[in-house]
Amino acid sequence: NISVRELKGGKCVTLIHKGSYDNLSESYKKVFAYVNEKELKTKLPTREVYLKGPGMIFKGNPNNYLTEIQIFIDE
């Protein structure tokens, strides 16, 4: 079974995290520091887009995983 849904878009601040999922919190700190510095108002939910991660068969190298963090903001 496949389900399809449309996600609402909008203006966002993004950051590409390279590395293990265990270190995502460091990238979140960086992106939220930027948001706070610019005094932007955020909207929920935040999103993570997994650009490169573990494969179906091989885990791969976690140091090369790529995750896009998206923090939506009020325009």
C-alpha positions as CSV (number, residue, x, y, z in Angstrom):
1,N,0.0,0.0,0.0
2,I,1.2,3.5,-0.8
3,S,-0.2,6.6,0.7
4,V,0.3,10.1,-0.7
5,R,-0.2,13.4,1.1
6,E,0.7,16.9,0.4
7,L,2.9,18.8,2.8
8,K,2.3,22.5,3.2
9,G,5.4,24.5,2.1
10,G,6.6,27.9,3.0
11,K,9.7,30.0,3.7
12,C,12.3,28.2,5.8
13,V,15.8,28.3,7.1
14,T,17.8,25.2,6.1
15,L,21.0,23.6,7.0
16,I,22.7,20.5,5.5
17,H,24.1,18.3,8.2
18,K,26.9,16.0,7.2
19,G,27.6,13.2,9.6
20,S,26.0,10.7,11.9
21,Y,22.4,11.1,13.1
22,D,23.9,11.0,16.6
23,N,25.3,14.5,16.0
24,L,22.2,16.1,14.5
25,S,21.6,18.1,17.7
26,E,24.8,20.2,17.0
27,S,23.4,21.2,13.6
28,Y,20.0,22.1,15.2
29,K,21.9,24.3,17.7
30,K,23.5,26.1,14.8
31,V,20.4,26.7,12.8
32,F,18.4,27.9,15.8
33,A,21.2,30.2,16.8
34,Y,20.9,31.8,13.4
35,V,17.1,32.0,13.7
36,N,17.4,33.7,17.1
37,E,20.2,36.0,15.9
38,K,17.9,37.2,13.0
39,E,14.9,37.3,15.4
40,L,12.8,35.1,13.1
41,K,9.6,33.5,14.3
42,T,9.4,29.8,13.7
43,K,6.5,27.5,12.8
44,L,6.0,23.8,13.5
45,P,6.7,21.2,12.4
46,T,10.4,21.2,11.6
47,R,11.4,18.7,8.9
48,E,14.4,16.5,8.2
49,V,15.1,15.3,4.6
50,Y,17.5,12.4,4.5
51,L,19.5,13.0,1.4
52,K,22.1,10.3,2.0
53,G,21.9,7.7,4.7
54,P,22.2,4.0,5.3
55,G,21.4,1.7,2.3
56,M,18.9,-1.1,2.1
57,I,21.7,-3.7,2.4
58,F,24.9,-1.8,3.6
59,K,25.0,0.7,6.5
60,G,27.5,2.8,4.7
61,N,29.7,5.4,6.5
62,P,27.7,7.5,9.0
63,N,30.3,10.3,8.6
64,N,29.0,10.7,5.0
65,Y,25.3,10.8,5.7
66,L,23.6,14.1,4.6
67,T,20.4,15.4,6.3
68,E,18.7,18.6,5.4
69,I,17.1,20.4,8.4
70,Q,14.2,22.7,7.6
71,I,12.9,25.2,10.1
72,F,9.8,27.0,8.8
73,I,9.5,30.7,9.6
74,D,6.7,33.3,9.4
75,E,7.0,35.6,6.4
